[in-house]
């Protein structure tokens, strides 16, 4: 794959048949994928062939190989000009995202209480591959309430406070969810997992604000140096995975009806305005609401433990997804156009003044939450005016080793001891689960964030250091 360096933080893949637009990769040379081991740049070019795509097929600095779209891929299709929606452009963990909570507590005050706090959080946080959740839904009507109402429904049922909704993307729920488009199998998989962490790279971390880069913006977000925070990273569990599987199969069967050809069947898609496109977007929105309710339930559990062990509360800084497709209005060729923006392993980063932000954040822009790999720092960023990729930025560090490769690399080592040697308290289900997520399996999150900032996608606000982690 031939790349043209346009700047130290931006590379171009020139348009060639059957690409409809060029590819653009935001990265430094050191962050570019290894062409021999990672085919994500080929996926960037493949995404550029989608009907209705506008501007470019974008890749964030944490880009790596995924299903159909690369993880770290962003693409927008014109809704009025036969633009398509592709489940591969969202991924299997629909609305996987990050939630940050801030405490009125400093690290020194936390010290003697940390072990008890971590024990309590580990006990109160269902995690791992199987069933088990904070909220045991009584019937399908309750699940439909979750699928339609997301965090709003959870707060109505007593799992949170109204202010939480002001600090959530879409104020806690996507309005066009359609539970009728969610299969019985997806319902079965999701019914007993609302309020659970799952496995893989999902986690609950106790963190400390180690460095602040912008005092004013950090203050508006509710962050200050030395402050204790809790970060939660999880998604839509088995329900979202099944929705993606179901609709990928359906779209693969109907593409020929719409005259659509793609270079990779994993890019199966349908026009946004088609029955299949609308059905997927309705089901995807339902999964997004499930994911937001999931994080709301885990927040409620964490708050109870935090108050019990420290006597302090936890205020929500923000909740943002990084696997979603949204119909938005953006300037394309100098004119406003309705486009379906796919963000897969990429985070929406609204600039200051954006009308979708709550009043108390509008002046400074949207909080953007970037988790590091386990044992490394995480970042809080904010959106900036004139972002070149539909107000999008990176979502994390980005893998450089598969989980199998990571476990092999850690053979003979003790991941728990390695983390505890860094004064990080660990509560994990298995050694393998820890080994899969060690820092050597990921890019350097600081380099990723600096590349995103250098490319004009976002701006740094604060860096958070882990002091305790709960893992599946």
ABEGO torsion letter per residue (X at the ends): XBBBBABAABBBBBBBOABABBBBBBBBAAABBBAAABAAAAAAAAAAABBGBBGBBBBBAABBBBBGBBBGBBBBBBAABGBBBBAAAAEABBGBBBBBBBBBBBAAAAAAAAAAAAAAAAAABBBEABBEBABBBABAAAAAAAAAAEAAAAAAAGBEBAAAAAABBGGGBBAABBAAABBAAAAAAAAAABGBAEBEABBBBBBBBABBABAAAAAAAGBBBGBBBBBBBBBAEAAAAAAAAAAAAAAAAAAAAAGBBBABAAABBBBAABAAAAAAAAAAAAAAAAAAAAAAAAAAAAAAAAAAAAGBBBBBABBBBABBBBBBBBBBGGBBBBBBBBBBGBBBBBBBGBAABBAAAAAAEBBBBBBBBBGBBBBBBBBBBGBABGGBBBAEAEBABBAAAAAAAABGBBAAAAAAAAGBBBBBABAAAAAAABAAABBBAAAAAAAAAAAGABBBABBBBBABBBBX
